[in-house]
Amino acid sequence: MKQRHLLFINTLSPDKSRLAIVCAEGAVDEVFPAGRGRSETIESSLLVLLRRAGVSLKQIYCVIVAVGEGSFTGQRTGLAVARALGFSLGIPSVSIVTEKIPRDLTELLSIMSSHKNEAKPRYGGPPHITFPKVIKKIAKIKRKLQKIV
């Protein structure tokens, strides 16, 4: 039976992103520039990583994605990739808070045995949601009408 591996995704840094294939023998890392092209480069970086590690997607049994403070767009990109891979491969995709990411990524294997968090975003504060201009105008008109009535 072929060895099973874990895929680690950390896209929270505004400057770089990190992918890693992890198994009991160690981890193979791929760090690539982030910035505006992160969502376009993550797929090719993953393919490079898989080739370097000599691993196929079928050998991945779990995807772990870093969540927490950092780039909002980076977090969405990492979560989208983790959830899409999890769904398409029929494997779990789970999140880990950045503070709990071990230096030695092989420690993720033991963490995963008890970790049951579905991959969901974790933001540094409450969301700041703005309304489109049309809705703001409607709300303003509604307030004026309420004053009249």
C-alpha positions in Angstrom: 0.0 0.0 0.0 1.3 3.5 -0.9 2.0 5.9 1.9 -0.6 8.5 2.7 0.3 12.1 3.0 -1.2 15.3 4.4 -1.3 18.6 2.4 -0.6 21.8 4.4 -1.6 25.2 3.0 -0.7 28.6 4.5 -1.7 31.6 2.4 -2.0 34.2 5.2 1.2 36.1 4.6 0.9 39.1 2.2 4.4 38.3 0.7 4.5 34.6 0.3 2.5 31.4 0.5 3.5 28.0 1.7 2.5 24.5 0.7 3.8 21.3 2.1 3.4 17.6 1.7 3.8 15.9 5.1 4.3 12.3 6.0 5.9 10.5 8.9 9.4 10.7 7.2 9.3 14.4 6.9 7.9 17.3 4.9 8.5 18.8 1.5 7.9 22.5 1.3 7.1 24.9 -1.5 7.2 28.6 -0.7 6.1 30.9 -3.5 5.5 34.7 -3.9 2.0 35.8 -2.9 0.7 39.2 -3.7 -2.0 39.8 -6.3 -1.2 36.6 -8.3 -1.6 34.2 -5.4 -4.8 32.6 -6.7 -3.2 32.1 -10.1 0.0 30.6 -8.9 -1.2 28.3 -6.1 -2.3 25.6 -8.6 1.0 25.5 -10.5 2.9 25.6 -7.1 0.9 22.7 -5.9 1.7 20.7 -9.0 5.4 21.5 -8.6 5.3 20.4 -5.0 3.5 17.1 -5.8 6.2 16.3 -8.4 9.1 17.2 -6.1 7.5 15.0 -3.3 6.7 12.1 -5.7 3.2 12.1 -4.5 -0.2 12.0 -6.4 -3.4 13.7 -5.2 -4.8 10.2 -4.6 -2.2 9.8 -1.8 -3.4 12.9 0.1 -5.7 11.9 3.0 -6.3 15.3 4.5 -5.9 19.0 3.7 -4.9 21.4 6.5 -5.3 25.1 6.0 -3.9 27.9 8.2 -6.5 30.4 9.4 -6.2 33.5 11.6 -4.8 36.9 11.3 -3.2 37.8 8.0 -4.2 38.5 4.5 -8.0 38.4 4.1 -7.7 37.5 0.4 -5.0 35.0 1.2 -7.2 33.3 3.8 -10.1 33.1 1.3 -7.7 31.6 -1.3 -6.3 29.0 1.0 -9.7 28.0 2.3 -11.2 27.8 -1.2 -8.4 25.5 -2.4 -8.6 23.4 0.8 -12.3 23.0 0.6 -12.3 22.3 -3.2 -9.6 19.6 -2.8 -11.3 18.1 0.1 -14.6 18.0 -1.7 -13.2 16.7 -5.0 -11.0 14.0 -3.4 -13.6 13.0 -0.7 -11.2 13.8 2.1 -11.4 16.1 5.2 -10.2 19.7 4.9 -9.5 21.2 8.3 -8.3 24.5 9.7 -5.5 25.2 12.1 -5.0 28.6 13.8 -1.6 30.1 12.9 -0.4 30.1 16.6 -0.8 26.3 16.7 1.2 25.5 13.6 4.3 23.6 14.7 7.8 24.4 13.4 8.2 20.8 12.5 5.3 20.1 10.2 5.4 16.3 10.9 3.9 17.2 14.2 0.7 18.0 12.3 0.2 14.3 11.9 -0.3 13.8 15.6 -2.4 17.0 15.9 -4.7 15.8 13.1 -5.6 12.6 15.0 -7.6 14.7 17.5 -8.3 17.7 15.3 -11.9 17.9 14.0 -12.3 21.5 12.8 -13.9 21.8 9.4 -12.0 24.4 7.3 -13.7 27.7 8.1 -12.3 31.2 8.1 -11.1 32.9 11.3 -10.7 36.6 11.2 -8.9 39.0 13.4 -12.1 41.0 14.1 -15.7 41.2 13.1 -16.5 41.6 9.4 -16.8 45.1 8.0 -19.6 44.8 5.6 -20.5 47.8 3.4 -23.7 48.2 1.6 -24.0 49.1 -2.1 -24.8 52.7 -2.8 -28.4 51.8 -3.9 -29.2 50.2 -0.6 -27.7 53.2 1.3 -29.9 55.5 -0.7 -33.0 53.4 0.0 -32.2 53.4 3.7 -31.7 57.2 3.7 -35.1 57.6 1.9 -36.7 55.2 4.4 -35.4 57.3 7.4 -36.7 60.5 5.9 -40.1 58.9 5.3 -40.2 57.7 8.9 -39.6 61.2 10.1 -42.5 62.5 8.1 -44.9 59.8 9.3 
